[in-house]
C-alpha cells in the first residue's frame, strides 16, 4: 500500500473540495446561497458551537442543514455526499486561512453540554463494555495488529476524511457512528443531542490545534483497535469479544480480521 505521504501528493479528496466550492456558490431557488449563510467559509474551527439562543449545541452539519431549510431547500444527509463535499471545502478554506480550533464555553448551559459530551466519551456502554476513552485516552499509542491507536487530542481537526474502506469522503458524524458501533453500542443519530454534545467535547479538547482537513485514512485505521482496557483484561479476550460481535453482524466489513 502506498504511504500516507505518497497518497497526499495527489489526494483523492481534491475533487470533493472543488464540488464543495461549487455548492458554496450555487444559488438556491430563492436566489440565496451558502455564501449568504456563511460569508466567510473559513469556519471549520468554530464548530460545534453552543447556541445560547437555542440553548443547544449546533454542529457544522446541522448549521448547513439549517441554512438549507431556512431557504426553502431540503435537508442533506449528514454523513457523506454533498454534506461531506461542502465540509471539505470549508475545512480546506480554514486550513488555507491558517485558523485553529476555537471552541468556546461561555455560559453555564454550554458548560453543562460539554460535561454531558465528556460523560458520553468516558462512559462504558454496549456489548463490550467499552468507551471512547478506552482506546483514545487509556489506550492511545497502543498497537493493535498493524495499527496504532490515535489519541483524543486532534481527533476533530482533520475531518471530513477520505477512508479507503469507504472509497469516499465522510463526515465526523459518519466516523463516530462507525466507531461507536465497533464498541458494541447503538450509536446516537447524527443530529441527536448526544452526538452533537459528544463532538462539542471532542472539539473543545483540540482547542488551539491547526485545522488540517480534509484528510485521508486507510482501511482499518481505527476499526481493528480493541486490545487495551484499564480493567486488566488481556488483549486476546477483548479481541475475542469484538470478533463475536462482528460475526453476529451481517456486514462482511465487521467480520474482516476475525
Buried (B, 14 or more C-beta within 10 A) or exposed (E): EEEEEEBEEEBBBEEBBBBBBEBBEEEBEEEBBBEBBBEEBBBBBBBBBBBEEEEBBBBBBBBBBBBBEEBEBEBBBBBBBBBBBBBBBBBBBBBEBEBBBBBEBEEEBBEBBBEBBBEBBBEBBBBBBBBBBBBBBBBBEBEBEEBBBBBBBBBBBBBBBBBBBBEBBBBBBBBBBBBBBBBBBEBBEBBEBBBBBBBBBBBBBBBEBBBBBBBBBBBBBBBBBBBBBEEEBEBEEBBBBBBEBBEEEEEEBBEEBE
